[in-house]
Amino acid sequence: MAAKIMIVDDELEVVRLLEVILSRAGYRVGKAYSGKDCLAMLSRESPDVILLDIMMPGMSGIEVMERMRSVYDVLSMPPVVLLTAKGGMEAMLEGLQAGAFKFLVKPTSREKLLETVKAAVEYRESKRHPAAGDEFDWV
């Protein structure tokens, strides 16, 4: 079954573009246009990866991640790829410190987006199903 990707961005055009790219790559896509909508969807849905804009009115992507961390434990939280038009080391560090899996500056190439989403899906799967030998044998 195809991985589920949730897109969270307040810009309709960005959501549509990401939806087309991800759908054509074989992913199932859910959409939210605000942090509040994202949190409401997460109470009903379980995405494999979340693409989350940082700068949104009402609630920033960083605030969304903070609320998610209060609900999810480390193993069950889906990887979050932060998307932002605000580049720079400070923004990247803020996102990564909040627990983001990756950080992409908009606009990003189709190839970079798909490569990042694929890596996030694989990371999510590795948390769900650890490879043999990844567990400790306590003696």
Residue pairs with C-beta under 8 A, 6 or more apart in sequence:
2 26
2 27
2 28
3 27
3 28
3 48
3 49
3 121
3 124
4 27
4 28
4 29
4 30
4 45
4 46
4 47
4 48
4 49
5 22
5 27
5 28
5 29
5 30
5 47
5 48
5 49
5 50
5 51
5 117
6 29
6 30
6 31
6 32
6 38
6 41
6 42
6 45
6 47
6 49
6 50
6 51
6 78
7 15
7 18
7 19
7 22
7 29
7 30
7 31
7 32
7 51
8 31
8 32
8 33
8 34
8 35
8 37
8 38
8 50
8 51
8 52
8 53
8 56
8 61
8 64
9 15
9 18
9 33
9 51
9 52
9 53
9 56
9 83
10 33
10 34
10 53
10 56
10 57
11 53
12 33
14 53
14 83
14 106
15 31
15 33
18 29
18 51
18 113
19 29
19 31
21 110
21 113
21 114
22 29
22 114
22 117
23 29
25 114
25 117
27 117
30 41
30 45
30 47
32 38
32 40
32 41
34 56
34 57
34 58
34 59
35 56
35 58
35 59
35 60
35 61
35 63
35 64
35 67
36 58
36 59
38 50
38 52
38 64
39 64
39 67
39 68
42 68
42 71
46 78
47 78
48 78
48 120
48 121
48 124
49 78
49 79
49 80
49 81
49 101
49 117
49 120
49 121
49 124
50 78
50 79
50 80
50 81
51 81
51 83
51 117
52 61
52 64
52 65
52 80
52 81
52 82
52 83
52 100
53 61
53 82
53 83
53 84
54 60
54 61
54 62
54 82
54 83
54 84
54 86
54 91
54 95
55 61
55 84
55 85
55 86
61 80
61 82
61 84
61 95
62 94
62 95
62 98
65 80
65 98
65 99
65 100
66 98
68 77
68 80
69 77
69 99
72 78
75 127
77 99
78 124
79 101
79 102
79 120
79 123
79 124
80 99
80 100
80 101
81 100
81 101
81 102
81 103
81 104
81 116
81 117
81 120
82 95
82 100
82 102
82 103
82 104
83 104
83 105
83 106
83 108
84 91
84 95
84 103
84 104
84 105
84 106
85 105
85 106
86 105
87 105
91 103
92 103
95 103
96 103
101 119
101 120
101 123
102 116
102 119
102 120
104 112
104 113
104 116
